[in-house]
Amino acid sequence: VLTHGRSQCGRFLRDLIYQGFNEDEKGRIVFDGVMALVSGSRKNFCNFEFAQPGRWSRQHEDHLQPGDQFPFTFGVLTDPISGQTDSILAKCRKSVTCPKIMQIDTDTEFWQGRASLVLTDTAGADINLPDSVRYYLFGSAQHGPAGTTERGIYQNLSNPIDYRPLTRALIVALEKWVTDGTEPPASRYPKVADGTLVPPDQVKFPKIPGVVYDGAVNGLRLTDYSVQPPAEGKAYPVLVPQVDSDGNTLAGVLHPFIEVPTATHTGWNLRAPGYAENELGGGYGSYIPFAQTRAEQMASSDPRPSIEERYPTHDAYVSKVAEAVDRLVQERFLLEWDAHRIKKAAALSSIGKPQK
């Protein structure tokens, strides 16, 4: 039996396992395989008086909502901040009912969901995940796959990268892992040791004209919910993915349209003037297109090379996308059906064609 939960449902699955509910009344395992998608380090706002499980903490909204306290990760850790020793898997290990787990996050979960705490200890150092867990970052994607761009109350257009094809391939891999023991792709995520997981003030985001980067992140402190308002204590380290010179994420599983970019894609967006300016914007990321020509890029002082410089011909662009697609198929992060669709979208695009 497999289960898949996205966002609130992913947090629910992490909490279900933590609370010991992957064991039925006869002591049997309930779910053999679990995919928690875009849940970050969170559990749920439940097992509290007057609980509201659908609410979730963000940098600007509902910041002190319960459900985001230690433990954050799957291996057993001792947390010097809270003084606790615990694990998401503590109860299911005792009852021998732990499932095989895939957790998948986007960049947004690092900025708004403290996802780095799944991958580090509470001092900010890399940790090893249990053999029964795989973790994947879908780099430069936002919380929900938008498919289109919109601005709304935010400074930048929303991020249109559709990560669902990557998810579909991993669902197939999870099924094979559970049913016949075929190992899924190795975890792929940023790490402190190689410089791809860093404090927000160390992100090397390019100075793009008209774009604000201020390192705003949804921080976390030890919180005492037995008093009102909740009392905050010592801070936990919240780290985020490092970016390349275009502002796109370096580590993780990269969609072909990120590996062969035509824009900067982020997991964060900022609120516009009149809407709590420069505060983080919910679950939205940013889409900041490259200049079409070298002349446009120079005129705007954009540090990012133009489309014209990157892809001198349409065939050059289509070929690069095809190479990225084929590599992801080989690595089992894309299914053939989705690979064909992405190649077709690149072929039908105007990238690299002469501008009228």
TITI-601926 format. One record per residue (C-alpha): chain; x, y, z. Coordinates in nm, 4 decimals. Layout:
% residues N
node kette = A, u = X, v = Y, w = Z
...
***
This chain:
% residues 356
node kette = A, u = 0.0000, v = 0.0000, w = 0.0000
node kette = A, u = 0.1402, v = 0.3370, w = -0.1076
node kette = A, u = 0.0294, v = 0.6843, w = -0.0027
node kette = A, u = 0.1090, v = 1.0252, w = -0.1491
node kette = A, u = 0.0431, v = 1.3553, w = 0.0255
node kette = A, u = 0.1139, v = 1.7043, w = -0.1028
node kette = A, u = 0.1576, v = 2.0149, w = 0.1153
node kette = A, u = -0.0838, v = 1.9839, w = 0.4114
node kette = A, u = -0.1275, v = 1.6147, w = 0.3242
node kette = A, u = 0.2503, v = 1.5677, w = 0.3223
node kette = A, u = 0.2720, v = 1.7254, w = 0.6666
node kette = A, u = -0.0088, v = 1.4934, w = 0.7737
node kette = A, u = 0.1895, v = 1.1880, w = 0.6600
node kette = A, u = 0.5016, v = 1.2980, w = 0.8489
node kette = A, u = 0.2878, v = 1.3480, w = 1.1598
node kette = A, u = 0.1015, v = 1.0193, w = 1.1104
node kette = A, u = 0.4317, v = 0.8339, w = 1.1155
node kette = A, u = 0.5636, v = 1.0382, w = 1.4091
node kette = A, u = 0.2491, v = 0.9809, w = 1.6183
node kette = A, u = 0.2755, v = 0.6051, w = 1.5625
node kette = A, u = -0.0293, v = 0.5647, w = 1.3395
node kette = A, u = 0.1436, v = 0.3595, w = 1.0680
node kette = A, u = 0.0568, v = 0.0625, w = 1.2902
node kette = A, u = -0.2989, v = -0.0733, w = 1.2865
node kette = A, u = -0.4918, v = -0.2179, w = 1.5815
node kette = A, u = -0.3402, v = -0.5618, w = 1.5188
node kette = A, u = 0.0165, v = -0.4294, w = 1.5099
node kette = A, u = 0.0488, v = -0.4504, w = 1.1301
node kette = A, u = 0.2084, v = -0.1914, w = 0.9039
node kette = A, u = -0.0454, v = 0.0370, w = 0.7317
node kette = A, u = 0.1485, v = 0.2089, w = 0.4519
node kette = A, u = 0.4440, v = 0.0262, w = 0.2950
node kette = A, u = 0.5558, v = 0.3311, w = 0.0979
node kette = A, u = 0.5051, v = 0.7011, w = 0.1741
node kette = A, u = 0.5667, v = 1.0035, w = -0.0481
node kette = A, u = 0.5518, v = 1.3344, w = 0.1391
node kette = A, u = 0.5594, v = 1.6164, w = -0.1138
node kette = A, u = 0.6437, v = 1.9818, w = -0.0330
node kette = A, u = 0.6066, v = 1.9399, w = 0.3438
node kette = A, u = 0.9418, v = 2.0821, w = 0.4600
node kette = A, u = 1.0439, v = 2.0085, w = 0.8194
node kette = A, u = 0.6851, v = 2.0423, w = 0.9390
node kette = A, u = 0.4371, v = 1.8147, w = 1.1032
node kette = A, u = 0.0759, v = 1.9251, w = 1.1601
node kette = A, u = -0.1000, v = 2.1640, w = 1.3963
node kette = A, u = -0.2801, v = 1.8780, w = 1.5745
node kette = A, u = -0.2834, v = 1.7167, w = 1.9178
node kette = A, u = -0.3354, v = 2.0669, w = 2.0574
node kette = A, u = -0.6434, v = 2.2149, w = 2.2245
node kette = A, u = -0.8521, v = 2.3868, w = 1.9540
node kette = A, u = -0.6120, v = 2.2589, w = 1.6851
node kette = A, u = -0.6450, v = 2.3874, w = 1.3278
node kette = A, u = -0.4493, v = 2.1346, w = 1.1176
node kette = A, u = -0.4831, v = 2.3246, w = 0.7891
node kette = A, u = -0.2863, v = 2.6288, w = 0.9043
node kette = A, u = 0.0846, v = 2.6608, w = 0.8372
node kette = A, u = 0.3567, v = 2.8982, w = 0.9443
node kette = A, u = 0.5025, v = 3.1486, w = 0.6975
node kette = A, u = 0.7458, v = 3.4347, w = 0.7400
node kette = A, u = 0.4685, v = 3.6966, w = 0.7273
node kette = A, u = 0.1482, v = 3.5012, w = 0.8065
node kette = A, u = 0.0622, v = 3.2597, w = 1.0893
node kette = A, u = 0.4273, v = 3.2649, w = 1.1930
node kette = A, u = 0.3738, v = 3.1105, w = 1.5380
node kette = A, u = 0.1409, v = 2.8282, w = 1.4344
node kette = A, u = 0.2225, v = 2.4985, w = 1.6143
node kette = A, u = 0.3464, v = 2.1951, w = 1.4257
node kette = A, u = 0.6997, v = 2.3016, w = 1.3416
node kette = A, u = 0.8967, v = 2.1963, w = 1.6488
node kette = A, u = 1.1591, v = 1.9230, w = 1.7037
node kette = A, u = 1.1934, v = 1.6510, w = 1.5777
node kette = A, u = 1.2368, v = 1.7563, w = 1.2168
node kette = A, u = 1.4131, v = 1.4640, w = 1.0526
node kette = A, u = 1.4009, v = 1.0860, w = 1.0260
node kette = A, u = 1.7183, v = 0.9768, w = 1.2053
node kette = A, u = 1.7495, v = 0.9963, w = 1.5836
node kette = A, u = 1.9051, v = 1.3257, w = 1.6965
node kette = A, u = 1.9670, v = 1.4942, w = 2.0288
node kette = A, u = 1.8658, v = 1.8585, w = 2.0133
node kette = A, u = 2.0625, v = 2.0796, w = 2.2517
node kette = A, u = 1.8147, v = 2.3646, w = 2.1975
node kette = A, u = 1.5090, v = 2.1778, w = 2.3300
node kette = A, u = 1.7018, v = 1.9149, w = 2.5294
node kette = A, u = 1.5081, v = 1.6355, w = 2.3538
node kette = A, u = 1.6207, v = 1.3198, w = 2.1760
node kette = A, u = 1.3721, v = 1.2082, w = 1.9114
node kette = A, u = 1.3004, v = 1.1154, w = 1.5483
node kette = A, u = 1.0067, v = 1.1133, w = 1.3077
node kette = A, u = 1.0593, v = 0.7341, w = 1.2950
node kette = A, u = 1.0995, v = 0.6718, w = 1.6706
node kette = A, u = 0.7615, v = 0.5042, w = 1.7273
node kette = A, u = 0.7466, v = 0.3017, w = 1.4062
node kette = A, u = 1.0957, v = 0.1644, w = 1.4709
node kette = A, u = 0.9795, v = 0.0289, w = 1.8050
node kette = A, u = 0.6768, v = -0.1388, w = 1.6439
node kette = A, u = 0.8683, v = -0.2403, w = 1.3259
node kette = A, u = 0.6112, v = -0.0584, w = 1.1098
node kette = A, u = 0.8287, v = 0.2020, w = 0.9370
node kette = A, u = 0.7514, v = 0.2512, w = 0.5672
node kette = A, u = 0.9910, v = 0.3290, w = 0.2869
node kette = A, u = 0.9800, v = 0.7072, w = 0.2550
node kette = A, u = 1.0373, v = 0.9606, w = -0.0202
node kette = A, u = 1.0259, v = 1.3264, w = 0.0786
node kette = A, u = 1.0300, v = 1.5800, w = -0.2023
node kette = A, u = 1.0561, v = 1.9552, w = -0.1507
node kette = A, u = 1.0957, v = 2.2633, w = -0.3684
node kette = A, u = 1.3004, v = 2.5724, w = -0.2947
node kette = A, u = 0.9946, v = 2.7288, w = -0.1316
node kette = A, u = 1.0063, v = 2.4731, w = 0.1506
node kette = A, u = 1.3582, v = 2.5876, w = 0.2367
node kette = A, u = 1.2530, v = 2.9543, w = 0.2495
node kette = A, u = 0.9122, v = 2.9074, w = 0.4116
node kette = A, u = 0.9135, v = 2.5526, w = 0.5536
node kette = A, u = 1.2615, v = 2.5248, w = 0.7156
node kette = A, u = 1.3328, v = 2.2164, w = 0.4995
node kette = A, u = 1.7050, v = 2.2362, w = 0.5784
node kette = A, u = 1.6255, v = 2.0954, w = 0.9247
node kette = A, u = 1.5391, v = 1.7631, w = 0.7566
node kette = A, u = 1.8958, v = 1.7519, w = 0.6232
node kette = A, u = 2.1009, v = 1.8967, w = 0.9107
node kette = A, u = 2.1244, v = 1.8668, w = 1.2857
node kette = A, u = 2.0069, v = 2.1571, w = 1.4984
node kette = A, u = 2.3533, v = 2.3103, w = 1.4885
node kette = A, u = 2.3379, v = 2.3322, w = 1.1081
node kette = A, u = 2.5715, v = 2.0412, w = 1.0183
node kette = A, u = 2.4991, v = 1.7795, w = 0.7510
node kette = A, u = 2.3493, v = 1.4498, w = 0.8677
node kette = A, u = 2.2990, v = 1.1114, w = 0.7020
node kette = A, u = 1.9428, v = 1.0002, w = 0.6321
node kette = A, u = 1.8325, v = 0.6432, w = 0.7138
node kette = A, u = 1.8559, v = 0.3836, w = 0.4352
node kette = A, u = 1.4750, v = 0.3659, w = 0.4228
node kette = A, u = 1.4472, v = 0.7357, w = 0.3306
node kette = A, u = 1.5122, v = 0.9225, w = 0.0072
node kette = A, u = 1.5061, v = 1.3020, w = -0.0097
node kette = A, u = 1.4896, v = 1.5058, w = -0.3299
node kette = A, u = 1.4938, v = 1.8801, w = -0.3890
node kette = A, u = 1.3232, v = 1.9963, w = -0.7075
node kette = A, u = 1.5600, v = 2.2867, w = -0.7577
node kette = A, u = 1.4331, v = 2.6336, w = -0.8528
node kette = A, u = 1.0674, v = 2.5277, w = -0.8249
node kette = A, u = 0.7932, v = 2.6854, w = -0.6130
node kette = A, u = 0.5556, v = 2.5168, w = -0.3669
node kette = A, u = 0.2750, v = 2.4553, w = -0.6167
node kette = A, u = 0.3411, v = 2.3909, w = -0.9877
node kette = A, u = 0.1789, v = 2.6993, w = -1.1379
node kette = A, u = 0.2144, v = 2.6254, w = -1.5092
node kette = A, u = 0.1524, v = 2.9940, w = -1.5863
node kette = A, u = 0.2863, v = 3.3219, w = -1.4488
node kette = A, u = 0.0976, v = 3.5866, w = -1.2546
node kette = A, u = 0.2015, v = 3.8772, w = -1.0331
node kette = A, u = -0.0895, v = 3.9397, w = -0.7983
node kette = A, u = 0.0294, v = 4.1123, w = -0.4802
node kette = A, u = 0.3931, v = 4.0157, w = -0.5404
node kette = A, u = 0.6916, v = 4.1977, w = -0.6890
node kette = A, u = 0.7856, v = 3.9279, w = -0.9404
node kette = A, u = 0.5921, v = 3.6982, w = -1.1698
node kette = A, u = 0.5208, v = 3.3577, w = -1.0153
node kette = A, u = 0.7340, v = 3.0559, w = -1.1043
node kette = A, u = 0.5774, v = 2.8447, w = -1.3857
node kette = A, u = 0.8024, v = 2.5376, w = -1.3593
node kette = A, u = 0.5833, v = 2.2243, w = -1.3590
node kette = A, u = 0.7545, v = 1.9599, w = -1.1451
node kette = A, u = 0.4767, v = 1.7026, w = -1.1799
node kette = A, u = 0.6672, v = 1.4992, w = -1.4434
node kette = A, u = 0.9512, v = 1.4497, w = -1.1941
node kette = A, u = 0.7003, v = 1.3416, w = -0.9286
node kette = A, u = 0.5399, v = 1.0859, w = -1.1596
node kette = A, u = 0.8725, v = 0.9158, w = -1.2231
node kette = A, u = 0.9442, v = 0.8964, w = -0.8514
node kette = A, u = 0.6013, v = 0.7463, w = -0.7802
node kette = A, u = 0.6967, v = 0.4648, w = -1.0186
node kette = A, u = 1.0331, v = 0.4323, w = -0.8428
node kette = A, u = 0.8630, v = 0.4184, w = -0.5007
node kette = A, u = 0.6328, v = 0.1400, w = -0.6194
node kette = A, u = 0.9252, v = -0.0668, w = -0.7490
node kette = A, u = 1.1182, v = -0.0045, w = -0.4255
node kette = A, u = 0.8282, v = -0.1366, w = -0.2188
node kette = A, u = 0.7155, v = -0.4221, w = -0.4434
node kette = A, u = 1.0413, v = -0.5801, w = -0.5623
node kette = A, u = 1.3182, v = -0.4038, w = -0.3717
node kette = A, u = 1.4557, v = -0.2076, w = -0.6680
node kette = A, u = 1.6558, v = 0.0780, w = -0.5184
node kette = A, u = 1.5202, v = 0.4208, w = -0.6219
node kette = A, u = 1.7482, v = 0.7009, w = -0.7421
node kette = A, u = 1.9880, v = 0.8198, w = -0.4749
node kette = A, u = 1.8799, v = 1.1210, w = -0.2702
node kette = A, u = 1.9636, v = 1.4503, w = -0.4358
node kette = A, u = 1.9699, v = 1.7653, w = -0.2246
node kette = A, u = 2.1956, v = 2.0561, w = -0.1199
node kette = A, u = 2.4600, v = 2.0089, w = 0.1485
node kette = A, u = 2.6551, v = 2.2325, w = 0.3806
node kette = A, u = 2.9793, v = 2.0478, w = 0.3050
node kette = A, u = 2.9848, v = 2.1357, w = -0.0655
node kette = A, u = 2.8531, v = 2.4899, w = -0.0258
node kette = A, u = 2.5131, v = 2.4276, w = -0.1834
node kette = A, u = 2.3237, v = 2.4775, w = 0.1466
node kette = A, u = 2.3973, v = 2.8124, w = 0.3074
node kette = A, u = 2.2572, v = 3.0859, w = 0.5349
node kette = A, u = 2.0275, v = 3.3265, w = 0.3452
node kette = A, u = 2.2799, v = 3.6104, w = 0.3709
node kette = A, u = 2.5383, v = 3.3979, w = 0.1869
node kette = A, u = 2.3241, v = 3.3324, w = -0.1214
node kette = A, u = 2.5043, v = 3.4770, w = -0.4257
node kette = A, u = 2.1916, v = 3.6069, w = -0.5948
node kette = A, u = 2.2728, v = 3.8243, w = -0.8980
node kette = A, u = 2.1967, v = 4.1950, w = -0.8888
node kette = A, u = 1.9166, v = 4.1954, w = -1.1434
node kette = A, u = 1.7779, v = 4.5442, w = -1.2169
node kette = A, u = 1.4388, v = 4.5959, w = -1.0519
node kette = A, u = 1.4605, v = 4.2774, w = -0.8449
node kette = A, u = 1.4984, v = 4.2883, w = -0.4664
node kette = A, u = 1.6778, v = 4.0104, w = -0.2815
node kette = A, u = 1.6900, v = 4.0706, w = 0.0926
node kette = A, u = 1.7456, v = 3.7210, w = 0.2357
node kette = A, u = 1.4074, v = 3.7123, w = 0.4102
node kette = A, u = 1.3357, v = 3.3620, w = 0.5438
node kette = A, u = 1.0794, v = 3.2031, w = 0.7721
node kette = A, u = 1.2983, v = 3.1559, w = 1.0783
node kette = A, u = 1.2241, v = 2.9200, w = 1.3650
node kette = A, u = 1.2781, v = 2.9387, w = 1.7394
node kette = A, u = 1.2132, v = 2.6990, w = 2.0219
node kette = A, u = 0.8557, v = 2.7890, w = 2.1153
node kette = A, u = 0.6610, v = 2.7340, w = 2.4349
node kette = A, u = 0.2928, v = 2.6908, w = 2.3457
node kette = A, u = 0.1812, v = 2.6427, w = 2.7089
node kette = A, u = 0.1589, v = 3.0212, w = 2.7429
node kette = A, u = -0.0226, v = 3.2840, w = 2.5352
node kette = A, u = 0.1140, v = 3.4452, w = 2.3369
node kette = A, u = 0.3634, v = 3.1634, w = 2.2689
node kette = A, u = 0.7074, v = 3.2369, w = 2.4111
node kette = A, u = 0.9988, v = 3.2113, w = 2.1693
node kette = A, u = 1.3456, v = 3.0968, w = 2.2747
node kette = A, u = 1.6700, v = 3.0128, w = 2.0981
node kette = A, u = 1.6786, v = 3.0127, w = 1.7164
node kette = A, u = 1.7308, v = 2.7083, w = 1.4971
node kette = A, u = 1.9582, v = 2.7402, w = 1.1915
node kette = A, u = 1.7491, v = 2.7750, w = 0.8745
node kette = A, u = 1.9574, v = 2.7292, w = 0.5583
node kette = A, u = 1.8642, v = 2.7676, w = 0.1913
node kette = A, u = 1.9940, v = 2.6434, w = -0.1469
node kette = A, u = 2.2849, v = 2.8253, w = -0.3078
node kette = A, u = 2.2364, v = 2.9561, w = -0.6632
node kette = A, u = 2.4418, v = 2.9933, w = -0.9796
node kette = A, u = 2.5272, v = 3.3200, w = -1.1561
node kette = A, u = 2.1761, v = 3.3305, w = -1.3076
node kette = A, u = 2.0102, v = 3.2929, w = -0.9681
node kette = A, u = 1.8955, v = 2.9353, w = -1.0363
node kette = A, u = 1.9492, v = 2.6633, w = -0.7771
node kette = A, u = 2.2672, v = 2.4576, w = -0.8050
node kette = A, u = 2.1740, v = 2.1330, w = -0.6280
node kette = A, u = 1.8877, v = 1.8870, w = -0.6475
node kette = A, u = 1.6887, v = 1.7407, w = -0.9337
node kette = A, u = 1.6674, v = 2.0106, w = -1.2010
node kette = A, u = 1.3837, v = 2.0232, w = -1.4527
node kette = A, u = 1.5231, v = 2.0507, w = -1.8095
node kette = A, u = 1.3887, v = 2.4068, w = -1.8300
node kette = A, u = 1.6024, v = 2.4912, w = -1.5257
node kette = A, u = 1.9128, v = 2.3114, w = -1.6488
node kette = A, u = 1.8686, v = 2.4851, w = -1.9876
node kette = A, u = 1.7242, v = 2.8135, w = -1.8611
node kette = A, u = 1.5527, v = 3.1047, w = -2.0267
node kette = A, u = 1.4902, v = 3.2843, w = -1.6961
node kette = A, u = 1.5764, v = 3.2937, w = -1.3287
node kette = A, u = 1.3401, v = 3.0753, w = -1.1261
node kette = A, u = 1.3263, v = 3.0943, w = -0.7467
node kette = A, u = 1.1264, v = 2.9443, w = -0.4608
node kette = A, u = 1.0704, v = 3.2865, w = -0.3029
node kette = A, u = 0.8832, v = 3.6006, w = -0.4008
node kette = A, u = 0.8392, v = 3.9287, w = -0.2147
node kette = A, u = 0.5237, v = 4.1245, w = -0.1469
node kette = A, u = 0.4705, v = 4.4427, w = -0.3454
node kette = A, u = 0.4310, v = 4.7960, w = -0.2027
node kette = A, u = 0.1002, v = 4.8244, w = -0.0198
node kette = A, u = 0.0972, v = 4.4536, w = 0.0674
node kette = A, u = 0.3626, v = 4.4354, w = 0.3435
node kette = A, u = 0.6421, v = 4.5296, w = 0.1061
node kette = A, u = 0.9501, v = 4.2997, w = 0.0979
node kette = A, u = 0.7951, v = 4.0358, w = 0.3223
node kette = A, u = 0.8024, v = 3.6802, w = 0.1826
node kette = A, u = 0.5055, v = 3.5932, w = -0.0331
node kette = A, u = 0.3248, v = 3.2770, w = 0.0767
node kette = A, u = 0.4130, v = 2.9721, w = -0.1312
node kette = A, u = 0.5075, v = 3.1658, w = -0.4433
node kette = A, u = 0.8390, v = 3.1701, w = -0.6246
node kette = A, u = 0.9686, v = 3.4128, w = -0.8865
node kette = A, u = 1.0112, v = 3.4059, w = -1.2637
node kette = A, u = 1.2512, v = 3.6669, w = -1.4006
node kette = A, u = 1.3072, v = 3.6248, w = -1.7782
node kette = A, u = 1.6436, v = 3.6810, w = -1.9440
node kette = A, u = 1.6797, v = 3.9611, w = -2.1988
node kette = A, u = 1.6113, v = 3.8430, w = -2.5518
node kette = A, u = 1.9152, v = 4.0085, w = -2.7135
node kette = A, u = 2.2618, v = 4.1194, w = -2.6154
node kette = A, u = 2.1621, v = 4.4797, w = -2.6867
node kette = A, u = 1.8639, v = 4.4568, w = -2.4488
node kette = A, u = 2.0786, v = 4.2955, w = -2.1811
node kette = A, u = 2.3445, v = 4.5671, w = -2.2060
node kette = A, u = 2.0870, v = 4.8470, w = -2.2092
node kette = A, u = 1.9296, v = 4.7206, w = -1.8861
node kette = A, u = 2.2634, v = 4.6372, w = -1.7152
node kette = A, u = 2.1375, v = 4.2837, w = -1.6515
node kette = A, u = 2.4327, v = 4.0649, w = -1.5398
node kette = A, u = 2.2694, v = 3.7529, w = -1.6906
node kette = A, u = 2.3598, v = 3.6645, w = -2.0522
node kette = A, u = 2.0761, v = 3.7073, w = -2.2994
node kette = A, u = 1.8818, v = 3.4342, w = -2.4809
node kette = A, u = 2.0615, v = 3.5337, w = -2.8002
node kette = A, u = 2.4033, v = 3.4696, w = -2.6456
node kette = A, u = 2.3058, v = 3.1388, w = -2.4878
node kette = A, u = 2.1224, v = 2.9821, w = -2.7798
node kette = A, u = 2.2434, v = 3.1168, w = -3.1156
node kette = A, u = 1.9966, v = 2.8924, w = -3.2995
node kette = A, u = 1.6681, v = 2.7209, w = -3.2205
node kette = A, u = 1.8273, v = 2.3828, w = -3.2863
node kette = A, u = 2.0992, v = 2.4595, w = -3.0301
node kette = A, u = 1.8354, v = 2.5203, w = -2.7637
node kette = A, u = 1.6287, v = 2.2143, w = -2.8546
node kette = A, u = 1.9416, v = 1.9968, w = -2.8541
node kette = A, u = 2.0439, v = 2.1128, w = -2.5055
node kette = A, u = 1.6961, v = 2.0463, w = -2.3690
node kette = A, u = 1.6955, v = 1.6996, w = -2.5271
node kette = A, u = 2.0294, v = 1.6187, w = -2.3625
node kette = A, u = 1.8954, v = 1.7225, w = -2.0218
node kette = A, u = 1.5758, v = 1.5219, w = -2.0762
node kette = A, u = 1.7607, v = 1.2066, w = -2.1821
node kette = A, u = 1.9888, v = 1.2301, w = -1.8786
node kette = A, u = 1.6900, v = 1.2529, w = -1.6426
node kette = A, u = 1.5260, v = 0.9534, w = -1.8113
node kette = A, u = 1.8452, v = 0.7525, w = -1.7643
node kette = A, u = 1.8604, v = 0.8578, w = -1.3996
node kette = A, u = 1.4904, v = 0.7587, w = -1.3577
node kette = A, u = 1.3670, v = 1.1075, w = -1.2788
node kette = A, u = 1.1531, v = 1.1263, w = -1.5963
node kette = A, u = 0.9223, v = 0.8814, w = -1.7700
node kette = A, u = 0.9371, v = 0.8448, w = -2.1485
node kette = A, u = 0.5897, v = 0.9942, w = -2.1944
node kette = A, u = 0.6855, v = 1.3107, w = -2.0076
node kette = A, u = 1.0247, v = 1.3198, w = -2.1791
node kette = A, u = 0.8490, v = 1.3348, w = -2.5161
node kette = A, u = 0.6201, v = 1.6171, w = -2.3980
node kette = A, u = 0.9087, v = 1.8310, w = -2.2709
node kette = A, u = 1.1088, v = 1.7827, w = -2.5905
node kette = A, u = 0.8027, v = 1.8765, w = -2.7940
node kette = A, u = 0.7473, v = 2.1914, w = -2.5888
node kette = A, u = 1.1088, v = 2.2953, w = -2.6529
node kette = A, u = 1.0721, v = 2.2265, w = -3.0250
node kette = A, u = 0.7518, v = 2.4344, w = -3.0453
node kette = A, u = 0.9052, v = 2.7281, w = -2.8556
node kette = A, u = 1.0503, v = 3.0386, w = -3.0175
node kette = A, u = 1.3782, v = 3.0175, w = -2.8252
node kette = A, u = 1.6726, v = 3.0758, w = -3.0579
node kette = A, u = 1.4590, v = 3.1868, w = -3.3484
node kette = A, u = 1.5187, v = 3.5287, w = -3.5087
node kette = A, u = 1.3207, v = 3.8054, w = -3.3394
node kette = A, u = 1.0747, v = 3.9883, w = -3.5640
***
